[in-house]
Amino acid sequence: MEAFNLWLEEQCRKRQHDVLRGESETIGERLQRDLAAMRPLPIAPFDACDQDTGRVSSQCLVRYKTNDYSVPVAYGHQDVWIRAYVHDVVIGCPWPRTGSLPEGALRGLHHRREPGQ
């Protein structure tokens, strides 16, 4: 992978002085103009997830999309936030709770519903 990245960077640098058809500036000049117009990256990294809110039911379940996720009984009838990542669903509360997860976060445990329930 490193060799490919080096080759790709070399190819990009070779084209810095080329002018594309229909353009008056070189690729390098256009790049410098684009870089000057870009804003800096945010301090915190982007949290790539779908965010939602929910409420814990009397059966200690939180519904997200079409799935139910079980949470501890202590969270019954409480409002929670839901963050759905590609391979994980994190359910949390807005206040700190004691435990191993930060900021009152709960690891969502997928609750499978049997057909016909």
Buried (B, 14 or more C-beta within 10 A) or exposed (E): EEEEEEEEEEEEEEEEEEEEEEEEEBBBBBEEEEEEEEEEEEEEEEEEBEEBEBEBBEEBBBBBEEBBBBBEEEBBEBEBBBBBEEEEBBBBBEEEBEEEEEEBBBEBEEBEEEEEE
